[in-house]
């Protein structure tokens, strides 16, 4: 018994040495500190940093910095930079690249300009030490980025230019670090510059050309191996960090570049992105924040006035430099006060690159202990200030968005959105479900509903059970994206009437259908099921065929007929296609006339849409396949059709979907039928008035049968 107690006490000797106990303690802190400090209205990030201070070697000495802590800390730091690269809206970044460049210049040159004379004249350090310390002021680590991501404003323009500016300023500072170290060692010669330039060029070529090609091949060949996707992404991140280090810059640059390289292949609403963020925000990033707190030594403030003066000076200069950079950015781009505060909050925290610079400078004996200790205090203070400033500004922006009438109208318009996916072929549902998840409004409380219609016969009940069992796997797939999926199975005499009935019962706004199969004479004679659905519903209907995974498409080509802007559902389907383009980070090519283009431009400006959209003038619908001149193999072709009797309906649209399949058989394609509100399906069959409608439909049916005798096996049946 004595041996047991001795062993038990030994395990709890400080600092803790048992890796299992250390890990359980870290998890307990990650769990409890944000919860407890939230009661005091303190950001969770601060709680993790303060926890690190308390348990660290300069606090209660419960934990010490060891290889395991360093490993998890490094993973967390790389994760922050990687997620920042993934979250960057590439379309918005390209549209605002000049703003990012200018902000990067401001946030680099202003702190450097303020910091160098302060260090050189006031603190009386030499040239190399002053330049290195001043360059440290120009860096920033996106410690507060999880706050922005959690509140859902990561796509805000102020966030985009701040994240874009991060890579520019940190890269410049880390290159300065390499130059200063080379200068201090006497190696700053022509060979140094040639080596640095070549290594960075090779690194860029590998990351932006070779890695995306490998990723595309991997995602297409192992499309169903979802767990392998996450492992592959992690391997790319750490390999990129290693390559960056070999190239002569910090690993954090490699992680950020990995995020940029994989940005288009990992949509924000995908299950893979949800896994990346979930594991990072739950484990690795909190580990990094705790490790930042563990290096803070509060006792440096008691080591005489010199340490206090240096620490206070560094902290004040760092904060004022970033505040002035945010102010200049606000004045130039006319941002709001909240957006200026958000830029300041995101860019004012110093941790990763700052530590790298100061530690390298200290080991090279360029910097002394006062700068090192002062920098530790600077990290703690700036992380606290940045977290409070970011959370306060982010909440203001969220409130402003909610108070915006146009944004509120848009939010209300889709707040109860309901998407219905009728399915017959289980094998093809995965891509349809993924498409529906990408276009779904995340504020809608309604699930995505998957419908299976079973024939009304003696085996109906057995077939319902079989259908539900097969569809359960797709509920799990959607749950990985945190999207609710509802399975509906129903009995009806034919699939089309079952779809029409259920779409009205659940008040669906959008129907997503698979591309029809080719069928034979019997289906020809009894009528098209797709046409039957379109005739008996007024919902926006997407008929989709995806030849490859959605993330492998390079552009969306939308072909719009004249007067389509007058359809009731125009804004709805166009907003959905823009959302898809944003998820995939690809541009849109509009093929339409000038009138439609003018309307689209107004719609984009009114809703502040950020997708890159170009225009190809197209009006000769009798020579439709002239469109082949602008279509490429990796395009997603989208044809906007119209129901009969609507504003944009033309006779030429009748056979275009089947012609589209024949001429672009190996291409991904979508046919859209916009929503209508003026049809009355529930009462039209009971009207007593004599109308020419039955005669018209009969003539049309006869014409269709006549046209189809020669190509019986080319007609379509619902997937």
C-alpha positions as a printed Julia matrix, in Angstrom:
719×3 Matrix{Float64}:
   0.0    0.0     0.0
   2.89   2.35    0.82
   4.43   1.69   -2.59
   1.12   2.54   -4.22
   0.87   5.91   -2.46
   4.52   6.69   -3.18
   3.94   5.95   -6.86
   0.75   8.01   -6.83
   2.47  11.0    -5.23
   5.41  10.66   -7.59
   3.11  10.97  -10.59
   1.88  14.34   -9.29
   5.29  15.84   -8.61
   5.75  19.18  -10.35
   6.39  19.69  -13.16
   4.2   16.82  -14.35
   6.04  14.19  -16.34
   3.35  11.62  -17.16
   2.26  12.33  -20.77
  -1.24  10.92  -20.18
  -1.74  13.17  -17.15
  -0.34  16.19  -19.03
  -2.7   15.61  -21.94
  -5.73  15.19  -19.67
  -4.84  18.44  -17.85
  -4.54  20.34  -21.14
  -7.92  18.99  -22.3
  -9.5   20.0   -18.99
  -8.16  23.55  -19.41
  -9.39  23.7   -23.03
 -12.82  22.6   -21.8
 -13.23  24.76  -18.7
 -11.32  28.03  -19.18
 -13.52  29.45  -22.0
 -16.67  28.39  -20.13
 -15.61  30.04  -16.87
 -14.3   33.27  -18.42
 -17.36  33.61  -20.64
 -19.27  34.36  -17.42
 -16.96  37.38  -16.99
 -17.46  38.4   -20.63
 -13.79  37.65  -21.38
 -12.93  36.04  -24.76
 -12.05  32.37  -24.53
  -8.72  32.99  -26.22
  -7.6   35.12  -23.26
  -8.61  32.36  -20.87
  -6.37  29.88  -22.68
  -3.38  32.27  -22.69
  -3.84  33.13  -18.99
  -4.17  29.41  -18.2
  -0.84  28.88  -19.92
   0.72  31.61  -17.77
  -0.61  29.97  -14.58
   0.44  26.38  -15.32
   3.67  27.29  -17.13
   7.24  27.17  -15.81
   7.04  30.86  -14.79
   3.74  30.36  -12.97
   2.89  27.35  -10.79
   5.35  25.2   -12.76
   2.76  22.49  -13.31
   3.96  21.97  -16.88
   7.24  22.69  -18.57
   7.96  23.22  -22.23
   8.89  19.81  -23.63
   8.89  18.11  -27.01
   5.25  17.01  -26.78
   4.0   20.51  -25.88
   6.19  22.03  -28.59
   4.84  19.58  -31.18
   1.18  20.3   -30.42
   1.93  24.02  -30.19
   3.57  23.97  -33.62
   0.63  22.07  -35.08
  -1.77  24.65  -33.63
   0.21  27.57  -35.02
   0.36  25.99  -38.47
  -3.37  25.22  -38.2
  -4.21  28.88  -37.57
  -2.3   29.98  -40.65
  -3.67  27.11  -42.75
  -7.3   27.83  -41.86
  -6.72  31.52  -42.57
  -5.53  30.56  -46.05
  -8.51  28.24  -46.57
 -11.03  30.81  -45.32
  -9.69  33.52  -47.62
 -12.32  34.25  -50.26
 -10.09  34.07  -53.33
 -12.61  35.9   -55.52
 -12.82  38.71  -52.98
  -9.06  38.67  -52.49
  -8.51  39.04  -56.23
 -11.09  41.81  -56.37
  -9.39  43.55  -53.42
  -5.78  42.54  -54.01
  -4.74  46.18  -54.4
  -6.33  46.94  -51.03
  -4.51  44.0   -49.45
  -1.25  45.21  -50.94
  -1.83  48.73  -49.61
  -2.84  47.49  -46.15
   0.19  45.19  -46.15
   2.36  48.21  -46.97
   0.76  50.32  -44.2
   0.97  47.6   -41.54
   4.6   46.95  -42.49
   6.06  50.42  -43.03
   4.26  52.39  -40.27
   5.3   50.17  -37.31
   8.79  49.91  -38.84
   9.04  53.69  -39.25
   7.89  54.32  -35.66
   9.83  51.43  -34.13
  13.3   51.94  -35.58
  13.96  55.46  -34.22
  12.46  54.48  -30.85
  14.79  51.46  -30.55
  17.82  53.27  -32.0
  17.59  56.63  -30.21
  15.42  56.02  -27.12
  16.45  52.46  -26.16
  19.94  52.99  -27.65
  20.39  49.69  -29.47
  22.69  49.29  -32.49
  21.49  49.31  -36.11
  20.95  45.54  -36.51
  19.15  45.19  -33.15
  16.99  48.27  -33.8
  16.02  47.14  -37.32
  15.26  43.59  -36.16
  13.15  44.76  -33.21
  11.34  47.33  -35.37
  10.58  44.67  -38.0
   9.05  42.58  -35.21
   6.48  45.37  -34.7
   5.38  44.94  -38.32
   4.45  41.27  -37.91
   1.18  39.97  -36.57
  -0.28  36.55  -35.84
  -3.98  35.89  -36.44
  -4.58  34.81  -32.84
  -8.04  36.42  -32.83
  -9.07  34.91  -36.17
 -11.16  32.11  -34.57
 -13.42  34.86  -33.12
 -14.11  36.22  -36.61
 -14.69  32.75  -38.01
 -17.07  31.82  -35.17
 -19.2   34.95  -35.64
 -19.51  34.26  -39.37
 -17.89  37.4   -40.79
 -14.73  35.83  -42.25
 -15.93  36.9   -45.73
 -16.07  40.58  -44.7
 -13.84  42.75  -46.89
 -11.96  44.15  -43.89
 -11.11  40.59  -42.81
 -10.08  39.64  -46.36
  -7.59  42.49  -46.72
  -6.2   41.91  -43.21
  -5.6   38.22  -43.87
  -4.19  39.06  -47.29
  -1.91  41.66  -45.74
  -0.68  39.13  -43.16
   1.13  36.99  -45.68
   2.69  40.04  -47.34
   4.01  41.7   -44.18
   5.11  38.49  -42.44
   6.94  37.31  -45.56
   8.7   40.67  -45.87
   9.67  40.67  -42.17
  10.96  37.09  -42.26
  13.05  37.93  -45.32
  14.43  40.92  -43.38
  15.26  38.49  -40.57
  17.2   36.28  -42.99
  19.01  39.35  -44.34
  19.94  40.67  -40.86
  21.22  37.25  -39.74
  23.23  37.01  -42.94
  24.58  40.5   -42.37
  25.54  39.75  -38.76
  27.39  36.64  -39.9
  29.04  38.45  -42.78
  27.29  36.31  -45.41
  25.26  39.06  -47.07
  26.66  38.66  -50.55
  25.49  37.84  -54.04
  25.32  34.1   -53.33
  22.94  34.75  -50.4
  20.45  36.62  -52.6
  20.65  34.08  -55.43
  20.08  31.19  -53.03
  17.11  32.9   -51.34
  15.49  33.86  -54.67
  15.88  30.42  -56.24
  14.64  28.58  -53.14
  11.52  30.77  -52.88
  10.81  30.34  -56.62
  11.05  26.54  -56.33
   8.85  26.57  -53.22
   6.19  28.67  -54.99
   6.22  26.41  -58.06
   5.75  23.28  -55.94
   2.94  24.77  -53.85
   0.92  26.54  -56.54
   1.43  24.16  -59.46
   2.41  20.65  -58.38
   0.45  20.32  -55.1
  -2.95  21.4   -56.62
  -2.47  18.88  -59.46
  -1.75  16.08  -56.99
  -4.72  17.14  -54.82
  -7.1   17.15  -57.81
  -5.97  13.67  -58.78
  -6.27  12.42  -55.19
  -9.76  13.85  -54.59
 -11.07  12.47  -57.91
  -9.56   8.98  -57.56
 -10.47   8.55  -53.89
 -13.75  10.45  -53.92
 -15.49   8.1   -51.49
 -12.57   7.8   -49.03
 -13.53  10.82  -46.93
 -11.18  10.1   -44.0
  -8.25   9.88  -46.43
  -8.97  13.43  -47.6
  -8.28  14.81  -44.12
  -5.03  12.85  -43.74
  -3.91  14.03  -47.18
  -4.62  17.67  -46.28
  -2.63  17.39  -43.02
   0.28  15.85  -44.92
   0.23  18.76  -47.4
   0.21  21.35  -44.58
   3.23  19.93  -42.77
   5.12  19.21  -45.98
   4.52  22.82  -47.06
   5.78  24.06  -43.68
   8.91  21.95  -44.11
   9.49  23.22  -47.66
   9.14  26.83  -46.47
  11.75  26.22  -43.8
  14.1   24.7   -46.37
  13.46  27.72  -48.63
  14.69  30.05  -45.88
  11.4   31.4   -44.48
   9.31  30.43  -41.46
   7.07  27.31  -41.54
   3.97  29.48  -40.88
   4.38  30.93  -44.37
   4.3   27.4   -45.77
   1.09  26.57  -43.87
  -0.61  29.74  -45.12
   0.49  29.02  -48.7
  -0.86  25.45  -48.33
  -4.23  26.96  -47.42
  -4.11  29.16  -50.53
  -3.08  26.22  -52.74
  -5.96  24.01  -51.51
  -8.46  26.87  -51.19
 -10.43  26.02  -54.34
 -10.5   22.31  -53.58
 -11.98  22.59  -50.06
 -15.32  24.48  -50.15
 -16.28  26.21  -46.92
 -19.51  24.21  -46.53
 -17.9   20.84  -47.27
 -17.59  18.01  -44.76
 -13.8   18.14  -45.14
 -13.68  21.83  -44.18
 -15.89  21.13  -41.18
 -13.52  18.37  -40.02
 -10.48  20.62  -40.45
 -12.02  23.47  -38.45
 -13.54  21.21  -35.8
 -10.31  19.41  -34.92
  -8.24  22.59  -35.14
 -10.55  24.74  -33.02
 -11.17  21.95  -30.51
  -7.62  20.76  -29.91
  -4.6   22.1   -31.8
  -5.27  25.86  -31.77
  -6.13  25.92  -28.01
  -2.92  23.96  -27.4
  -0.96  26.68  -29.21
  -2.62  29.46  -27.2
  -1.84  27.7   -23.92
   1.79  27.29  -25.02
   1.99  31.03  -25.76
   0.98  31.71  -22.16
   3.58  29.22  -20.9
   6.48  31.34  -22.21
   5.27  34.51  -20.46
   7.44  35.42  -17.46
   5.65  38.05  -15.38
   8.64  38.22  -13.02
  10.67  40.15  -15.61
   8.82  43.25  -14.43
  10.54  42.91  -11.06
  14.08  42.83  -12.5
  14.62  46.56  -12.4
  13.36  49.61  -14.28
  15.23  48.75  -17.5
  13.11  45.66  -18.12
   9.89  47.55  -17.37
  10.86  50.46  -19.64
  11.78  48.12  -22.52
   8.6   46.03  -22.08
   6.33  49.1   -21.87
   8.04  50.78  -24.83
   7.81  47.72  -27.05
   4.15  47.16  -26.17
   3.09  50.79  -26.72
   4.99  51.09  -30.02
   3.57  47.78  -31.27
  -0.05  48.75  -30.51
   0.22  52.32  -31.81
   1.95  51.19  -35.0
  -0.87  48.77  -35.84
  -3.55  51.29  -34.8
  -2.17  53.93  -37.16
  -1.96  51.33  -39.96
  -5.65  50.49  -39.39
  -6.52  54.21  -39.29
  -4.79  54.96  -42.6
  -6.5   51.94  -44.15
  -9.89  53.18  -42.92
  -9.32  56.69  -44.29
  -8.15  55.49  -47.71
 -10.92  52.91  -48.23
 -13.64  54.72  -46.24
 -14.35  51.86  -43.9
 -16.59  52.17  -40.87
 -15.27  52.59  -37.34
 -16.16  48.97  -36.56
 -14.22  47.75  -39.62
 -11.19  49.84  -38.58
 -11.38  48.33  -35.11
 -11.67  44.86  -36.66
  -8.55  45.43  -38.79
  -6.69  46.69  -35.71
  -7.87  43.74  -33.6
  -6.82  41.12  -36.14
  -3.46  42.72  -36.92
  -2.36  43.86  -33.45
  -1.66  40.48  -31.83
   1.98  39.36  -31.84
   2.93  35.73  -31.26
   4.26  33.4   -33.92
   6.46  35.44  -36.27
   7.34  37.79  -33.38
   8.63  34.89  -31.29
  10.51  33.48  -34.27
  12.27  36.79  -34.94
  13.16  37.59  -31.34
  14.32  34.06  -30.45
  16.47  33.84  -33.58
  17.89  37.3   -32.87
  18.54  36.39  -29.22
  20.32  33.13  -30.12
  22.41  35.03  -32.69
  23.34  37.5   -29.86
  21.9   40.44  -31.79
  19.27  41.08  -29.08
  19.69  41.08  -25.29
  17.61  39.6   -22.47
  15.62  42.81  -21.92
  14.27  42.68  -25.49
  13.44  38.99  -25.09
  11.58  39.49  -21.79
   9.91  42.67  -23.04
   8.69  40.8   -26.1
   7.08  38.13  -23.9
   5.09  40.83  -22.08
   4.27  42.4   -25.43
   2.84  39.07  -26.65
   0.58  38.72  -23.61
  -0.71  42.32  -23.73
  -1.24  42.45  -27.51
  -3.06  39.1   -27.55
  -5.41  40.35  -24.83
  -6.0   43.71  -26.55
  -6.45  42.04  -29.94
  -8.99  39.54  -28.62
 -11.13  42.2   -26.91
 -10.91  44.58  -29.88
 -11.72  41.87  -32.43
 -14.7   40.48  -30.51
 -16.15  43.94  -29.88
 -15.73  45.01  -33.52
 -17.02  41.71  -34.89
 -20.19  41.95  -32.8
 -20.74  45.52  -34.04
 -20.45  44.37  -37.64
 -22.88  41.51  -37.03
 -25.38  43.99  -35.52
 -24.89  46.37  -38.47
 -25.57  43.5   -40.88
 -28.73  42.59  -38.99
 -29.87  46.22  -39.02
 -29.25  46.57  -42.76
 -32.7   46.51  -44.43
 -31.47  44.92  -47.65
 -29.52  42.26  -45.77
 -32.52  41.66  -43.51
 -34.82  41.32  -46.5
 -32.42  38.86  -48.1
 -32.13  36.93  -44.85
 -35.9   36.72  -44.44
 -36.34  35.72  -48.06
 -34.36  32.5   -47.57
 -34.76  31.99  -43.82
 -37.26  29.16  -44.36
 -35.69  27.77  -47.52
 -36.36  24.09  -48.12
 -34.53  21.98  -50.71
 -36.02  18.7   -51.99
 -33.92  16.01  -53.7
 -36.13  13.34  -55.34
 -33.98  10.29  -56.03
 -34.34   7.01  -57.88
 -30.69   6.07  -58.45
 -28.96   5.78  -55.07
 -25.51   5.72  -56.66
 -25.79   9.3   -57.92
 -27.26  10.98  -54.88
 -23.9   11.89  -53.3
 -23.07  14.65  -55.79
 -26.64  15.98  -55.77
 -26.54  16.17  -51.97
 -23.16  17.91  -52.05
 -24.52  20.45  -54.57
 -27.57  21.07  -52.36
 -25.39  21.59  -49.27
 -23.25  24.13  -51.13
 -26.21  26.23  -52.31
 -28.29  25.92  -49.14
 -28.76  29.03  -47.03
 -27.13  28.27  -43.69
 -29.64  30.42  -41.8
 -32.55  28.24  -42.87
 -33.8   25.96  -40.11
 -35.3   23.55  -42.64
 -33.35  20.42  -43.56
 -32.42  19.16  -47.0
 -35.08  16.56  -47.76
 -34.28  13.41  -49.76
 -37.38  11.87  -51.32
 -37.86   8.31  -52.51
 -41.18   7.53  -54.25
 -42.23   3.87  -54.12
 -44.78   2.36  -56.51
 -48.19   1.58  -55.03
 -48.2   -2.22  -55.19
 -48.15  -5.26  -52.9
 -44.46  -4.76  -52.07
 -44.77  -1.04  -51.29
 -44.1   -1.35  -47.55
 -41.03  -3.56  -48.06
 -39.68  -1.17  -50.7
 -40.15   1.8   -48.34
 -38.04   0.08  -45.67
 -35.35  -0.76  -48.24
 -35.27   2.83  -49.51
 -34.96   4.31  -46.02
 -32.14   1.91  -45.13
 -30.15   2.86  -48.24
 -30.62   6.58  -47.63
 -29.44   6.52  -44.0
 -25.78   6.66  -45.09
 -26.37   9.99  -46.78
 -27.75  11.45  -43.57
 -24.37  10.66  -41.98
 -22.57  12.29  -44.91
 -24.53  15.53  -44.47
 -24.1   15.49  -40.7
 -20.35  15.83  -41.26
 -21.15  19.23  -42.81
 -23.52  20.04  -39.91
 -26.45  20.09  -42.33
 -29.72  18.45  -41.32
 -31.05  15.89  -43.78
 -34.58  14.52  -43.68
 -35.55  11.26  -45.41
 -39.02  11.08  -46.92
 -40.44   7.9   -48.44
 -43.89   7.91  -49.93
 -46.19   5.73  -52.0
 -47.66   6.93  -55.29
 -48.81   5.51  -58.61
 -46.0    7.29  -60.43
 -42.85   9.08  -59.39
 -43.69  12.45  -60.93
 -47.0   12.88  -59.11
 -45.37  11.79  -55.84
 -42.64  14.42  -56.24
 -45.16  17.15  -57.06
 -47.35  16.22  -54.08
 -44.51  16.06  -51.53
 -42.97  19.33  -52.78
 -46.25  21.06  -51.93
 -46.69  19.25  -48.61
 -43.27  20.31  -47.28
 -43.46  23.71  -49.06
 -40.15  23.15  -50.85
 -38.58  26.16  -52.57
 -36.05  24.26  -54.7
 -36.14  20.83  -56.34
 -32.81  19.22  -57.29
 -33.16  16.41  -59.83
 -30.62  14.06  -61.34
 -30.09  14.21  -65.09
 -32.67  11.97  -66.88
 -31.7    8.59  -68.29
 -32.39   7.62  -71.87
 -35.57   5.55  -72.17
 -37.67   3.82  -74.76
 -40.99   3.92  -76.59
 -43.24   3.13  -73.62
 -41.97   6.14  -71.67
 -42.34   8.16  -74.85
 -46.02   7.32  -75.14
 -47.02   7.83  -71.51
 -45.25  11.18  -71.23
 -42.08  12.64  -69.76
 -41.75  12.53  -66.01
 -39.53  15.6   -65.95
 -42.13  17.55  -67.94
 -44.81  16.27  -65.61
 -42.91  17.57  -62.58
 -42.34  20.95  -64.24
 -46.01  21.21  -65.27
 -47.26  20.39  -61.78
 -44.87  22.45  -59.64
 -43.87  26.1   -59.53
 -40.57  25.49  -57.71
 -37.12  26.46  -58.9
 -35.86  23.2   -60.4
 -32.21  22.25  -60.94
 -31.63  19.24  -63.23
 -28.01  18.22  -62.68
 -25.36  15.98  -64.17
 -21.89  16.17  -62.63
 -19.21  14.44  -64.66
 -16.59  15.03  -61.96
 -16.46  16.18  -58.31
 -17.7   19.75  -57.95
 -14.38  21.01  -56.56
 -12.58  20.12  -59.8
 -14.52  22.58  -61.95
 -12.71  25.76  -62.99
 -15.63  27.97  -64.03
 -19.43  28.19  -64.19
 -20.84  29.1   -67.61
 -24.44  30.35  -67.32
 -26.47  30.66  -70.54
 -29.46  32.95  -70.01
 -32.32  33.52  -72.51
 -33.73  37.01  -73.22
 -36.26  38.35  -70.69
 -35.15  35.8   -68.06
 -34.67  38.68  -65.62
 -38.46  39.13  -65.6
 -39.04  35.64  -64.16
 -40.1   35.58  -60.51
 -37.35  33.14  -59.56
 -34.45  34.9   -61.31
 -32.92  36.39  -58.16
 -33.23  33.09  -56.33
 -31.45  30.84  -58.83
 -28.82  33.47  -59.64
 -28.0   33.94  -55.95
 -27.65  30.16  -55.62
 -25.22  29.95  -58.54
 -23.17  32.82  -57.09
 -23.09  30.97  -53.75
 -21.88  27.85  -55.54
 -19.15  29.88  -57.27
 -18.1   31.32  -53.9
 -17.96  27.87  -52.31
 -15.81  26.55  -55.16
 -13.8   29.82  -55.49
 -14.33  29.88  -59.25
 -15.5   32.65  -61.63
 -18.76  32.87  -63.57
 -19.12  33.51  -67.31
 -22.54  34.92  -68.25
 -23.73  34.25  -71.81
 -26.65  36.62  -72.4
 -27.71  39.84  -74.07
 -26.84  43.32  -72.83
 -30.22  43.94  -71.17
 -29.87  40.87  -68.96
 -26.27  41.81  -68.22
 -27.29  45.28  -67.0
 -29.89  43.72  -64.69
 -27.31  41.25  -63.33
 -24.84  44.08  -62.63
 -27.5   45.92  -60.64
 -28.34  42.74  -58.73
 -24.66  42.18  -57.89
 -24.22  45.75  -56.63
 -27.45  45.69  -54.63
 -26.62  42.42  -52.86
 -22.85  43.16  -52.64
 -21.94  39.85  -54.24
 -18.19  39.22  -54.46
 -17.86  36.61  -57.2
 -15.76  37.32  -60.3
 -18.24  37.59  -63.2
 -17.42  38.15  -66.88
 -19.76  38.57  -69.86
 -19.98  36.93  -73.28
 -22.54  38.59  -75.56
 -24.92  35.9   -76.83
 -28.27  36.39  -78.52
 -28.42  34.05  -81.56
 -30.41  31.19  -80.07
 -31.02  29.62  -83.5
 -27.27  29.0   -83.61
 -27.02  27.92  -79.97
 -23.87  25.82  -80.29
 -21.75  28.83  -81.12
 -21.45  28.76  -77.34
 -18.98  25.87  -77.77
 -16.32  28.46  -78.66
 -16.16  29.71  -75.06
 -16.84  26.46  -73.18
 -13.89  24.51  -71.75
 -13.61  20.93  -70.53
 -13.51  21.94  -66.84
 -16.56  24.23  -67.06
 -19.89  23.61  -65.36
 -22.4   24.44  -68.09
 -25.65  25.91  -66.77
 -28.6   26.47  -69.11
 -31.51  28.58  -67.89
 -34.76  27.34  -69.43
 -38.37  28.4   -68.87
 -41.75  26.81  -68.41
 -44.33  27.33  -71.15
 -46.28  30.55  -70.95
 -43.58  32.38  -69.0
 -41.86  35.62  -69.97
 -38.63  34.06  -71.25
 -40.06  30.94  -72.9
 -39.04  30.32  -76.52
 -39.8   27.33  -78.73
 -36.08  26.76  -79.2
 -35.77  25.99  -75.47
 -37.99  22.9   -75.82
 -35.26  20.56  -77.08
 -32.16  22.34  -75.8
 -31.61  20.14  -72.71
 -31.41  16.97  -74.84
 -29.23  18.74  -77.42
 -27.02  19.94  -74.58
 -26.55  16.32  -73.51
 -25.72  15.19  -77.05
 -23.18  17.94  -77.8
 -21.63  18.19  -74.32
 -21.91  14.58  -73.2
 -18.65  14.55  -71.19
 -19.29  17.93  -69.54
 -20.95  18.67  -66.2
 -24.24  20.48  -66.81
 -27.23  21.95  -65.03
 -30.59  22.99  -66.48
 -32.53  25.5   -64.36
 -36.27  26.16  -64.51
 -36.96  29.34  -62.47
 -39.66  29.48  -59.83
 -43.15  30.66  -60.79
 -45.9   31.98  -58.51
 -48.88  32.48  -60.78
 -49.94  28.91  -61.49
 -52.74  27.1   -59.62
 -52.04  23.39  -59.8
 -54.41  22.21  -57.11
 -57.56  23.58  -58.75
 -56.91  23.56  -62.49
 -58.01  19.96  -62.95
 -61.36  20.69  -61.32
 -62.31  23.75  -63.32
 -65.68  23.52  -65.05
 -64.91  26.1   -67.68
 -64.19  24.77  -71.16
 -60.71  25.82  -72.2
 -58.48  24.98  -75.15
 -55.81  23.7   -72.75
 -56.58  19.95  -73.12
 -56.6   20.31  -76.91
 -53.28  22.18  -76.85
 -51.69  19.53  -74.65
 -53.01  16.76  -76.88
 -51.56  18.36  -79.99
 -48.24  18.86  -78.26
 -48.2   15.23  -77.13
 -48.89  14.05  -80.7
 -46.11  16.28  -82.02
 -43.68  14.88  -79.48
 -44.54  11.29  -80.38
 -44.09  12.1   -84.06
 -40.7   13.73  -83.51
 -39.53  10.83  -81.36
 -40.32   7.85  -83.62
 -36.89   8.15  -85.24
 -34.94   8.32  -81.98
 -36.9    6.14  -79.58
 -33.94   5.27  -77.45
 -32.81   8.83  -76.9
 -35.66   9.99  -74.73
 -35.23  10.68  -71.04
 -36.52   9.22  -67.83
 -36.02  10.63  -64.38
 -32.94   9.41  -62.61
